[in-house]
Amino acid sequence: MRSLIAILFAVFYTPVMLAQEARPLYLDPENAVGAKASVLFSDIKLIPLETTKSSFFNNTTDFVVTPDYFIFLDGIGNAVLIFDRQGRFVHRYKKKKYALQSIRYIPATNTLFVTGKNKNYTIREMKAQQLVAQPGKRNFAKYVSLELLHLDKASGYKVESLPVPKYALAGLIPFGNDYLLTSGRYNKYIKDTVAYHLNITQGNQVKTTYFPYLNLPKLAPYYEGVRFSIHSIPDGTGFLVQKEFDNTIYKLTKDSLFVQYRFVFPADQSMSGDFLNTLYKSNIEYNAARNKNNKVISTYSSIMEHQDLLFFSFNRLSYASKSLLFNNTDNKLIDLSKITTDSTVYFLPPAVFSRIDRQDKNHVYTRISSTELLRERDKILAKGEDFPDEVKELLKNYNKFDNPIIIQLKVNHPGTAP
């Protein structure tokens, strides 16, 4: 039986006919080099976010950079907070009865796609699968809200309600006039033997599918569920996608899915080739195989291409994580935690560079909280006799009740290796 399953996986596991194949890049994250901040960055700007009773937040669930705004989803306040690019607070959006879940910027329409879940309904994954497979005449808008927040001051930041298809229960990402949907695990409510992890949907119909798998009961690893990291390309034309335990970063566009980067890490940091080809009898057996080596890299986060650079973080099964910068020009790998801070970046604590996860055409962005900055302020000011007066005033007047400071960095191109 196990041999049969291995053969079936060989047939079905291929994710897609790739439009192009990237050459493998052999890298060792443990030996990634550091760099001086002045080598990596040529310019810095500190942008304090205005703090008022309406704009204060201390729990960032999501953060979006647009041409005109910095936008935050506040998990505790259950609100969308909009600041202009100078840090001035301009608008706050809340929704009654719904817990806001996610925000996505849509460049083509200059709108913010906002999802929410009704606080009166707790729908677990298996129940959601059932409701999607057997929708009947349900009105799914009572469970989930999909809205467009127009980022236009003249319109008063108008909110437009969108139709809610059944797939909204599983979480949707806007993709032009369609949606991107991930399906992580076996679904006993559908009859198909072959299912797909990645689907492009329109309304209640599936248009395009990627990453096929066998939809058989308790067939691990799909028994537990497979996670995907999906990150928007800034111009809105597609996504960078990574599948759990796959050290490959794919680029998904309207027409194709292809390999953008194929990293080959040391064997003790990669899941063995036969892991996905084994029929495990139970979750206990599956977890034992999965956790055999806690150095294995499982999922990526904060995947971001910026000109000739790739910023990304990864997590290990041990829950350890690392943030890296890959230079596509010379194939150098830089450990962002090893950046040596200097006057170019106002001697900010090195930890902020591991949080670079947003960008525009010319800059990348990170942020620092009041707690973190106040802990280092005296050391920073002691070294910063030549700082601009506005920077000195900002640091001196900053207090623990202030919102975070956005850090805008201009990266040196090409070449970032020390």
C-alpha positions as semicolon CSV with decimal commas, in nm:
position;residue;x (nm);y (nm);z (nm)
1;M;0,000;0,000;0,000
2;R;0,280;0,240;0,088
3;S;0,447;0,171;-0,249
4;L;0,122;0,247;-0,428
5;I;0,086;0,575;-0,240
6;A;0,443;0,669;-0,329
7;I;0,367;0,614;-0,698
8;L;0,048;0,819;-0,676
9;F;0,232;1,105;-0,506
10;A;0,494;1,100;-0,781
11;V;0,210;1,154;-1,027
12;F;0,009;1,413;-0,835
13;Y;0,260;1,608;-0,630
14;T;0,403;1,807;-0,922
15;P;0,245;2,149;-0,859
16;V;0,214;2,275;-1,216
17;M;0,372;2,281;-1,557
18;L;0,627;2,547;-1,482
19;A;0,666;2,838;-1,721
20;Q;1,039;2,845;-1,640
21;E;1,274;2,661;-1,410
22;A;1,508;2,851;-1,179
23;R;1,852;2,708;-1,120
24;P;1,917;2,579;-0,768
25;L;2,096;2,812;-0,527
26;Y;2,309;2,634;-0,266
27;L;2,305;2,834;0,057
28;D;2,380;2,778;0,424
29;P;2,177;3,012;0,649
30;E;2,389;2,931;0,954
31;N;2,694;3,076;0,780
32;A;2,523;3,379;0,627
33;V;2,745;3,685;0,661
34;G;2,673;4,013;0,832
35;A;2,724;4,363;0,693
36;K;2,774;4,722;0,801
37;A;2,459;4,929;0,784
38;S;2,643;5,189;0,575
39;V;2,714;4,923;0,312
40;L;2,350;4,815;0,289
41;F;2,170;5,147;0,331
42;S;2,240;5,491;0,189
43;D;1,961;5,691;0,350
44;I;1,720;5,677;0,644
45;K;1,412;5,870;0,747
46;L;1,226;5,841;1,078
47;I;0,851;5,897;1,047
48;P;0,670;5,919;1,383
49;L;0,303;5,821;1,366
50;E;0,077;6,085;1,520
51;T;-0,063;5,973;1,855
52;T;-0,413;6,080;1,954
53;K;-0,696;5,915;2,143
54;S;-0,836;5,791;1,812
55;S;-0,508;5,688;1,650
56;F;-0,322;5,516;1,935
57;F;-0,259;5,143;1,886
58;N;-0,030;4,883;2,039
59;N;-0,110;4,564;1,850
60;T;-0,026;4,555;1,480
61;T;-0,202;4,264;1,309
62;D;-0,114;4,391;0,961
63;F;0,071;4,680;0,801
64;V;0,034;4,817;0,447
65;V;0,236;5,079;0,259
66;T;0,063;5,260;-0,029
67;P;0,182;5,555;-0,240
68;D;-0,003;5,793;-0,007
69;Y;-0,050;5,613;0,325
70;F;0,076;5,390;0,602
71;I;-0,215;5,169;0,707
72;F;-0,239;4,947;1,015
73;L;-0,483;4,684;1,130
74;D;-0,508;4,713;1,509
75;G;-0,598;4,374;1,654
76;I;-0,691;4,498;2,001
77;G;-0,883;4,804;1,885
78;N;-1,037;4,608;1,593
79;A;-0,981;4,904;1,364
80;V;-0,807;5,011;1,045
81;L;-0,588;5,317;1,109
82;I;-0,473;5,533;0,818
83;F;-0,178;5,775;0,839
84;D;-0,040;5,987;0,556
85;R;0,322;5,948;0,447
86;Q;0,428;6,222;0,690
87;G;0,279;6,021;0,977
88;R;-0,031;6,239;1,030
89;F;-0,342;6,049;1,134
90;V;-0,621;6,087;0,876
91;H;-0,885;5,818;0,925
92;R;-1,006;5,534;1,147
93;Y;-1,241;5,257;1,031
94;K;-1,428;5,014;1,256
95;K;-1,703;4,765;1,180
96;K;-1,974;4,666;1,426
97;K;-2,036;4,297;1,499
98;Y;-1,737;4,187;1,289
99;A;-1,380;4,116;1,394
100;L;-1,150;4,253;1,126
101;Q;-0,919;3,981;0,994
102;S;-0,697;4,113;0,716
103;I;-0,618;4,404;0,486
104;R;-0,473;4,402;0,133
105;Y;-0,389;4,697;-0,088
106;I;-0,522;4,687;-0,447
107;P;-0,309;4,927;-0,657
108;A;-0,532;4,918;-0,966
109;T;-0,823;5,076;-0,779
110;N;-0,634;5,244;-0,492
111;T;-0,853;5,059;-0,244
112;L;-0,799;4,851;0,067
113;F;-0,957;4,505;0,070
114;V;-1,081;4,441;0,425
115;T;-1,212;4,108;0,554
116;G;-1,404;4,048;0,876
117;K;-1,572;3,762;1,061
118;N;-1,900;3,788;1,247
119;K;-1,827;3,780;1,620
120;N;-2,142;3,572;1,680
121;Y;-2,022;3,275;1,474
122;T;-1,725;3,051;1,546
123;I;-1,677;2,829;1,242
124;R;-1,395;2,578;1,263
125;E;-1,212;2,456;0,954
126;M;-1,397;2,125;0,921
127;K;-1,734;2,299;0,956
128;A;-1,630;2,559;0,700
129;Q;-1,540;2,278;0,459
130;Q;-1,886;2,134;0,504
131;L;-2,063;2,465;0,449
132;V;-1,861;2,535;0,134
133;A;-1,925;2,186;-0,008
134;Q;-2,294;2,193;0,090
135;P;-2,389;2,564;0,069
136;G;-2,760;2,526;0,007
137;K;-2,919;2,872;-0,006
138;R;-2,708;3,022;0,272
139;N;-2,626;3,389;0,278
140;F;-2,253;3,381;0,356
141;A;-2,248;3,754;0,427
142;K;-2,383;3,677;0,774
143;Y;-2,058;3,493;0,852
144;V;-1,798;3,699;0,663
145;S;-1,771;4,056;0,537
146;L;-1,571;4,158;0,230
147;E;-1,528;4,531;0,176
148;L;-1,334;4,784;-0,025
149;L;-1,216;5,091;0,165
150;H;-1,156;5,364;-0,093
151;L;-0,833;5,549;-0,014
152;D;-0,966;5,879;-0,143
153;K;-1,001;6,169;0,098
154;A;-1,244;6,345;-0,136
155;S;-1,487;6,055;-0,107
156;G;-1,457;6,047;0,271
157;Y;-1,285;5,707;0,261
158;K;-1,604;5,542;0,136
159;V;-1,661;5,177;0,222
160;E;-1,807;4,951;-0,046
161;S;-1,958;4,614;0,050
162;L;-1,872;4,325;-0,185
163;P;-2,066;4,007;-0,262
164;V;-1,959;3,722;-0,033
165;P;-1,905;3,390;-0,215
166;K;-1,907;3,062;-0,026
167;Y;-1,528;3,038;-0,047
168;A;-1,498;3,341;0,180
169;L;-1,531;3,102;0,475
170;A;-1,190;2,963;0,386
171;G;-1,025;3,305;0,347
172;L;-0,986;3,488;0,018
173;I;-0,714;3,710;-0,128
174;P;-0,816;3,953;-0,404
175;F;-0,659;3,880;-0,743
176;G;-0,788;4,127;-1,002
177;N;-1,154;4,039;-1,056
178;D;-1,093;3,697;-0,900
179;Y;-0,981;3,559;-0,565
180;L;-0,694;3,339;-0,454
181;L;-0,788;3,058;-0,217
182;T;-0,572;2,808;-0,029
183;S;-0,692;2,467;0,083
184;G;-0,464;2,310;0,339
185;R;-0,602;1,966;0,419
186;Y;-0,810;1,663;0,327
187;N;-1,178;1,746;0,280
188;K;-1,418;1,462;0,350
189;Y;-1,711;1,664;0,217
190;I;-1,598;1,658;-0,147
191;K;-1,597;1,343;-0,358
192;D;-1,294;1,423;-0,571
193;T;-0,996;1,193;-0,524
194;V;-0,764;1,470;-0,637
195;A;-0,795;1,814;-0,474
196;Y;-0,580;2,128;-0,501
197;H;-0,402;2,343;-0,248
198;L;-0,411;2,664;-0,452
199;N;-0,721;2,777;-0,640
200;I;-0,823;3,087;-0,833
201;T;-1,195;3,140;-0,794
202;Q;-1,457;3,367;-0,946
203;G;-1,778;3,389;-0,749
204;N;-1,865;3,034;-0,642
205;Q;-1,668;2,875;-0,926
206;V;-1,307;2,752;-0,934
207;K;-1,126;2,874;-1,247
208;T;-0,766;2,757;-1,208
209;T;-0,596;2,507;-0,978
210;Y;-0,238;2,441;-0,866
211;F;-0,058;2,200;-0,630
212;P;-0,268;1,883;-0,665
213;Y;-0,281;1,625;-0,387
214;L;-0,466;1,303;-0,311
215;N;-0,783;1,377;-0,119
216;L;-0,789;1,051;0,078
217;P;-0,883;1,014;0,445
218;K;-0,595;1,059;0,687
219;L;-0,334;1,066;0,415
220;A;-0,052;1,263;0,578
221;P;0,085;1,521;0,558
222;Y;-0,250;1,646;0,431
223;Y;-0,415;1,486;0,733
224;E;-0,294;1,774;0,947
225;G;-0,292;2,047;0,689
226;V;-0,033;2,217;0,471
227;R;0,045;2,585;0,519
228;F;0,124;2,837;0,247
229;S;0,294;3,177;0,268
230;I;0,145;3,417;0,015
231;H;0,280;3,769;-0,035
232;S;0,151;4,028;-0,281
233;I;0,374;4,172;-0,551
234;P;0,358;4,553;-0,507
235;D;0,209;4,626;-0,850
236;G;-0,078;4,386;-0,780
237;T;-0,001;4,156;-1,073
238;G;0,062;3,843;-0,868
239;F;0,207;3,680;-0,560
240;L;0,519;3,516;-0,420
241;V;0,419;3,175;-0,283
242;Q;0,593;2,923;-0,058
243;K;0,460;2,583;0,043
244;E;0,538;2,431;0,382
245;F;0,864;2,229;0,384
246;D;0,938;2,339;0,025
247;N;1,244;2,565;-0,002
248;T;1,109;2,705;-0,327
249;I;0,961;3,047;-0,383
250;Y;0,710;3,048;-0,668
251;K;0,574;3,346;-0,856
252;L;0,204;3,326;-0,936
253;T;0,060;3,547;-1,209
254;K;-0,275;3,545;-1,386
255;D;-0,145;3,302;-1,645
256;S;0,113;3,083;-1,474
257;L;0,298;2,959;-1,171
258;F;0,673;2,930;-1,200
259;V;0,979;2,890;-0,981
260;Q;1,136;3,223;-0,892
261;Y;1,396;3,093;-0,643
262;R;1,493;2,737;-0,561
263;F;1,706;2,727;-0,248
264;V;1,902;2,417;-0,157
265;F;1,987;2,424;0,213
266;P;2,199;2,169;0,405
267;A;2,034;1,829;0,452
268;D;1,977;1,875;0,825
269;Q;1,776;2,191;0,751
270;S;1,554;2,038;0,481
271;M;1,275;1,782;0,504
272;S;1,376;1,447;0,355
273;G;1,249;1,363;0,008
274;D;1,039;1,068;0,122
275;F;0,846;1,265;0,385
276;L;0,560;1,356;0,153
277;N;0,555;1,012;-0,007
278;T;0,472;0,816;0,307
279;L;0,127;0,703;0,417
280;Y;0,119;0,764;0,791
281;K;-0,131;0,567;0,995
282;S;-0,200;0,840;1,249
283;N;-0,115;1,192;1,355
284;I;0,120;1,044;1,616
285;E;0,322;0,867;1,349
286;Y;0,316;1,172;1,123
287;N;0,430;1,413;1,395
288;A;0,709;1,176;1,498
289;A;0,842;1,181;1,142
290;R;0,793;1,555;1,106
291;N;0,968;1,643;1,431
292;K;1,261;1,407;1,388
293;N;1,489;1,702;1,311
294;N;1,391;2,034;1,468
295;K;1,639;2,222;1,249
296;V;1,419;2,164;0,945
297;I;1,294;2,483;0,778
298;S;0,916;2,472;0,755
299;T;0,756;2,801;0,652
300;Y;0,869;3,137;0,517
301;S;0,733;3,479;0,603
302;S;0,787;3,842;0,500
303;I;0,885;3,738;0,147
304;M;0,965;4,056;-0,046
305;E;1,150;4,123;-0,371
306;H;1,303;4,469;-0,384
307;Q;1,483;4,536;-0,711
308;D;1,775;4,290;-0,715
309;L;1,721;4,178;-0,352
310;L;1,500;3,926;-0,177
311;F;1,410;3,980;0,188
312;F;1,261;3,680;0,366
313;S;1,233;3,510;0,704
314;F;1,189;3,144;0,780
315;N;1,076;2,937;1,075
316;R;1,211;2,604;1,190
317;L;1,016;2,323;1,349
318;S;1,187;2,423;1,674
319;Y;1,012;2,763;1,637
320;A;1,348;2,932;1,588
321;S;1,345;3,188;1,309
322;K;1,593;3,380;1,098
323;S;1,562;3,686;0,872
324;L;1,778;3,698;0,562
325;L;1,863;3,914;0,264
326;F;1,951;3,739;-0,061
327;N;2,138;3,939;-0,325
328;N;2,023;3,813;-0,661
329;T;2,316;3,984;-0,833
330;D;2,597;3,793;-0,667
331;N;2,401;3,516;-0,483
332;K;2,523;3,639;-0,144
333;L;2,317;3,563;0,166
334;I;2,315;3,818;0,450
335;D;2,185;3,752;0,801
336;L;1,989;4,064;0,895
337;S;2,049;4,000;1,265
338;K;2,422;4,045;1,199
339;I;2,395;4,399;1,063
340;T;2,635;4,633;1,242
341;T;2,449;4,951;1,320
342;D;2,619;5,288;1,263
343;S;2,547;5,659;1,214
344;T;2,398;5,592;0,869
345;V;2,097;5,441;1,045
346;Y;2,118;5,659;1,360
347;F;2,262;5,369;1,563
348;L;1,919;5,207;1,585
349;P;1,910;4,864;1,752
350;P;1,999;4,586;1,501
351;A;1,670;4,403;1,569
352;V;1,478;4,653;1,354
353;F;1,652;4,529;1,039
354;S;1,515;4,179;1,088
355;R;1,167;4,331;1,060
356;I;1,205;4,484;0,714
357;D;0,888;4,359;0,546
358;R;0,729;4,640;0,341
359;Q;0,844;4,846;0,045
360;D;0,765;5,100;-0,223
361;K;0,954;5,162;-0,545
362;N;1,254;5,330;-0,384
363;H;1,253;5,226;-0,016
364;V;1,202;4,944;0,229
365;Y;1,031;4,988;0,566
366;T;1,056;4,862;0,919
367;R;0,939;5,010;1,250
368;I;1,033;5,046;1,614
369;S;0,805;5,055;1,916
370;S;0,822;5,306;2,200
371;T;0,937;5,038;2,444
372;E;1,226;4,931;2,224
373;L;1,336;5,282;2,136
374;L;1,323;5,418;2,491
375;R;1,536;5,128;2,609
376;E;1,811;5,234;2,368
377;R;1,755;5,610;2,352
378;D;2,033;5,724;2,584
379;K;2,290;5,513;2,401
380;I;2,171;5,642;2,064
381;L;2,182;6,007;2,169
382;A;2,525;5,965;2,327
383;K;2,662;5,852;1,990
384;G;2,462;6,095;1,781
385;E;2,622;6,435;1,832
386;D;2,605;6,495;1,455
387;F;2,243;6,390;1,412
388;P;2,010;6,640;1,242
389;D;1,831;6,860;1,496
390;E;1,489;6,717;1,405
391;V;1,612;6,365;1,482
392;K;1,752;6,471;1,817
393;E;1,424;6,645;1,907
394;L;1,220;6,343;1,801
395;L;1,424;6,108;2,018
396;K;1,430;6,342;2,319
397;N;1,055;6,405;2,316
398;Y;0,942;6,051;2,243
399;N;0,753;5,880;2,529
400;K;0,611;5,538;2,612
401;F;0,256;5,632;2,511
402;D;0,354;5,725;2,155
403;N;0,275;5,518;1,848
404;P;0,560;5,335;1,672
405;I;0,803;5,514;1,444
406;I;0,818;5,408;1,079
407;I;1,175;5,365;0,954
408;Q;1,223;5,432;0,583
409;L;1,547;5,297;0,433
410;K;1,701;5,335;0,094
411;V;1,898;5,028;-0,005
412;N;2,226;5,047;-0,195
413;H;2,206;4,888;-0,543
414;P;2,355;4,688;-0,692
415;G;2,553;4,468;-0,454
416;T;2,509;4,456;-0,080
417;A;2,783;4,220;0,023
418;P;3,036;4,357;0,270
